[in-house]
Amino acid sequence: MFEITQIHKNIQKKLFERIRGINRQTENKSPLGPVDDGNKAMSAVLTKACWARVISAVVDTDNESGKLFRLSSAFNSSGNGGFNPANSPLASQDDFMTADASATFRPHSGITSISTQFKSHSVQGVTINWKLWDINQFPKYQNALLKHGRIVCVEFGWSIPSVFAEKPELDTVNGLQQLYRAQRNKITSLGGDYYVTTGKIVNFSYTVGQNGEYECTTELTAMANDVFTAQNADDSSKAPNKTKPTDGKDVATAMKKANNNFINYVSTLDKHILSAYKKGKPDCYHDGVQGYCTWGWFEDVVLNTYFSFTNDVAKGLVGPTPDFAPSLLNYIRSKHYYEFDGQTFEFNNRCRFHSNIATQNLDIILPGTTVKLPGEDVMKDLGLAAEMITDYKILGQRIEGIENHFANFKFKADDFDYGFIRNMVFSSEFLKQIWKDGVSTLESGLMAHWNTVSAQYTGFWNFEVRADEDDNTRIGVYDKYQSGTPTISTCNPNVDMGIKSTDEPGKEKFDGAFEFSVYGRHSIIKNFQLSVEHSSRMATMATFHSNKPAGLDISGPGPDELAMRALMAISNTSYAKDSPGTTGNSVDSKDEVLDKILTPFQKNEYVDRVDGDSSYNLKQIDDKALTFMSNPVEDTAKSKAETEQLIASEKRQQDADGKNYWYERKPDGSSDNIVYDKHGRMMDMYTKTMNGIINNTLIDPKTGKATVDPIVPVKVTFTMPGIAGLKLFDLFTVDYLPDNYRKRCMFQIMKVSHNLGLQGWDTGIESVMKVDLTQVVMDGIMVEQQTETDVPDQKGWLEQVNKGDDENKPRIEDLDAFEWWNPADWRFFGGNHDQEQIDKLKQE
C-alpha cells in the first residue's frame, strides 16, 4: 500500500551512478579521459539502447516445449528464460535465399512503443503498440494479445549484461507465478534498470496499414481494478453459488447455499459476528445487544469472500513476504510492505491521530480512546435520578466489555503517533446501514463507508482506496492526511544535512533524502516545471491568510485550510525590508488594499441595517447584541412543565454559545465528566469542541509534532532517462528553490509514468509539495491556535439530552409496533424483541 518513504536505497545508488556517469567520474579515471566499459548502464542510457518483451499467459501454439507466447523481435524463445538474441534480420521472417514457394517474406512482428501510467485509485495501466506483418499469424496473435481478460506480462529495460543475467524466467506459468507478487522486489534488486508489470487486457484495437500490416494497440490494467469494479448482486436470486436440493442432498443446506449472497449475509451480519465471537475470534465481539468487529476482520473475511477472485493457480502464487499467502488472484487488505535489514514485512496502514480524539458513539469505535464513565458515587454527587444512574451503569458495562475485548486492537499503539485503520471497530448495525442497500460495487461501498467515518470527525481524515504498488493485485484503505514515517521534520536535508543521501567516498549514505539538481552539473532531469494550481476556494484562503494581521491565527477546520495557512505563511505577500535579496535602501512592501483583512465577526462586529435599502453599519458584539448571536430553541411546549424545561434548556444553550465544553481524561481513560448520553453517543457540546481541537490544532500538545504534513497546490514535474523503482509517496527535494521553501517543504511523488519507444526510455515524475507544519510553527511564522474550554453544568445537560429519548419511548398500547425501537434503548427486555415479555407487560 502507499506509505511515505524515502526513495529506495538501490534506486538512489543508481541515480548517483548516473550522475557520476554524465560527469565521467568513473573509478580511477579522469573526467576528461576516454569512455570505457566501466559504466555500461550509462552507455546504454546515452545510446538509447533498450529492449522490451511482452508475454501472454497462453501457450505458444508453434512451440512444442509448451512455453508461453512471447512478443519480441530481439529474442528467440530458446535459452535461459527465452533471452537468446535472435541474431536475424528484421526485414523478413523467411530467408531471402529460400527455395520455399510458399514463403511470404514478411517482416518480424514487434513492439513499437510501450507507455505506463496510473489511473484512478492508483491502478497501474499499460498501453502496448505493436505491429503484425503476416496475416497468416493473425489468429495466434489475436488469441494472445487481442482478447479481453487475457493476463499479460510486460518487461523492458536498458540493454546491459546485469539485467539479462539476473532477469527472471517468465516463459512458463511457474515463472509468472513466482513473479506475480514480487515484481517490485525484482525491480529494486536490479537498481531500476529493469521494469516489469502484469495486467489484464481491458481494451484493444487494430487497423490495417497501407503495406498490409496490422497496427495493433493492447491496453492492460492491474488485477486490482477487478476488485474495485466487482459487482454486488442486490437481487437475492442472483447468488454466486446455486445448489439445487437434488440427489439426496440435505434440503436445508442446499437452500442456505442457494441464498448465500452479499446482501443476505450483511442482513444477518449480527449473527455471523456472534458466531465468530463464540468461536473465539479475537477481532469479533457481541455484548448481547449487538455485534462489533474490526475493519480488518470485515475486509479479510466478508469483502474478500464476495468481491475477490480465486482459482487453482492463485494457491501457488508467491507473495512479497513468506508469512502471508492470500490464495487469491486479487483481494482487499489495508496493509503495506516495508523492508528492514534486507527482509520484507507487512504492516497495518496508518491514519492520522490526535491525543484529544475519542470515540464519539458505539457505532464507530476507536479502541483505547473511549472515555470511561465515572463511578456511581460521582453520579450521585451530580444529583442524577436513580433510573438514569442505572442506565449509565448498563452503558458503562457495555463500554468496558468492548474496550476489554479489543484491548489487543488499540486504535493507537503506545509507541506510535498514528492510528491503525484495520483496528477501527464498527457495530453490526452501522455496517448494515452502509453495505446492505445502495452498494452496487465494492468501490461505491468503500467510499460510502469511509466518507461516513471521516464526516463524523468533520474531515479529520481523508480516506481513499487505492491499489498497492508493491502488489498490484491488492487494494486497501489509506489516509491521505497521515503524516507518515518519516515525517518531513525528521527527513528534510535542508534542515539537517546529515539526513541527505550522498555517494561521497567514505561518507556513502543511500537511505536518506535524495536531492535532484535542476540546472547544476549533477542534473539528470529535463523538462523541469513548477506550477501552482489553486482552486477558487484555495485562492480565497490564500488572499485571507496572506493579508491578515500579523500574529493572528483564525481559520476554519480541515487540513486544506491548514495547508493554505502554512503555504501563505511561508510565501507571505508582505515583503519585509530585511528579506533575503534586499538592500539597505529597501522598505517594507505589502498589499495596501488587502492589508490586515478580517471578517466582521473576527473583529467582534456584526452587520446591522435599518431596512433592505439602507447602508450597512458595523456594530460591536456586546451584551445588547446577544439576540443576534443566540440560537434559541423553538418554544413548542404544550404544558407549563414542558415550557419550564425548554426555558432551562434555552438558557443552557445561550450560556453555551461561544463556549467550548471539554472534559479531563485521566491516565486510565476515565473522566469525572459524563461525556455520553445513556445510549453511548457523545454529547454535541463535547463533539463540537473535540472536532474543533483535532482539526484546528497544528501541533499535538502531547507529542509536540504536527498531526499532518499537508499537501499544498505546488506541483513539480520533470522527466529523466528511464529508471524503475520510484514509487508513489516517495519523498525528495530539489535544489532550485528559495531557502524559505527548501527548509520547510519536500516533494512527494504522486504519479510515475514510463514511455518506451524509438527515442529510448523516459520516466516522468509528477509530485506535489508537502509542508512541514512542525518546522513552520517552530520558526514562528505561524501562531498555534489555542482553544479555550469550559466545564458545563453536567446535571442539567444530562437531563436534557436524555429526556428527549424518554419522551420518544413507545407507550404500552404501542408495543405491537416495537420493531422500530432500538433494542439497546429498551432495557426491560434485555435488548431483545421478546414478544412474550411484551404481552406480559401489556397485561400488567
Secondary structure as UniProt FT lines:
FT   STRAND          5..6
FT   HELIX           9..22
FT   TURN            23..24
FT   TURN            27..28
FT   TURN            31..32
FT   HELIX           37..39
FT   HELIX           40..46
FT   TURN            47..48
FT   STRAND          50..59
FT   TURN            61..62
FT   TURN            64..65
FT   STRAND          68..71
FT   STRAND          75..76
FT   HELIX           80..82
FT   STRAND          84..85
FT   TURN            96..97
FT   TURN            101..102
FT   STRAND          110..118
FT   HELIX           120..122
FT   STRAND          124..132
FT   HELIX           135..137
FT   HELIX           138..145
FT   TURN            148..149
FT   STRAND          151..158
FT   HELIX           161..166
FT   HELIX           173..179
FT   TURN            180..181
FT   HELIX           183..189
FT   TURN            190..192
FT   STRAND          194..208
FT   TURN            210..211
FT   STRAND          214..221
FT   HELIX           224..229
FT   TURN            236..237
FT   TURN            247..248
FT   HELIX           251..258
FT   HELIX           262..267
FT   HELIX           269..278
FT   TURN            279..280
FT   TURN            282..283
FT   STRAND          284..286
FT   STRAND          291..294
FT   HELIX           295..297
FT   HELIX           298..303
FT   HELIX           304..307
FT   HELIX           313..316
FT   TURN            322..323
FT   STRAND          330..332
FT   STRAND          335..340
FT   TURN            341..342
FT   STRAND          343..348
FT   STRAND          350..351
FT   TURN            355..356
FT   STRAND          364..365
FT   TURN            367..368
FT   HELIX           376..381
FT   TURN            382..383
FT   HELIX           386..405
FT   HELIX           407..409
FT   TURN            414..415
FT   STRAND          419..420
FT   HELIX           421..423
FT   STRAND          425..427
FT   HELIX           428..435
FT   HELIX           442..456
FT   TURN            457..459
FT   STRAND          463..467
FT   TURN            472..473
FT   STRAND          474..479
FT   TURN            480..481
FT   HELIX           488..491
FT   TURN            493..495
FT   HELIX           497..499
FT   TURN            505..506
FT   STRAND          515..516
FT   TURN            521..522
FT   STRAND          526..532
FT   HELIX           536..547
FT   TURN            550..551
FT   HELIX           559..570
FT   TURN            577..578
FT   TURN            580..581
FT   TURN            584..585
FT   TURN            592..596
FT   HELIX           601..603
FT   STRAND          605..608
FT   TURN            612..613
FT   STRAND          617..620
FT   HELIX           623..625
FT   HELIX           626..629
FT   HELIX           640..656
FT   TURN            657..658
FT   TURN            667..668
FT   TURN            678..679
FT   HELIX           684..696
FT   TURN            701..703
FT   STRAND          711..721
FT   TURN            728..729
FT   STRAND          730..734
FT   HELIX           739..742
FT   TURN            743..744
FT   STRAND          745..757
FT   TURN            758..759
FT   STRAND          760..771
FT   HELIX           773..778
FT   TURN            779..780
FT   HELIX           794..807
FT   HELIX           812..820
FT   HELIX           823..825
FT   HELIX           827..829
FT   TURN            830..831
FT   HELIX           835..843
//
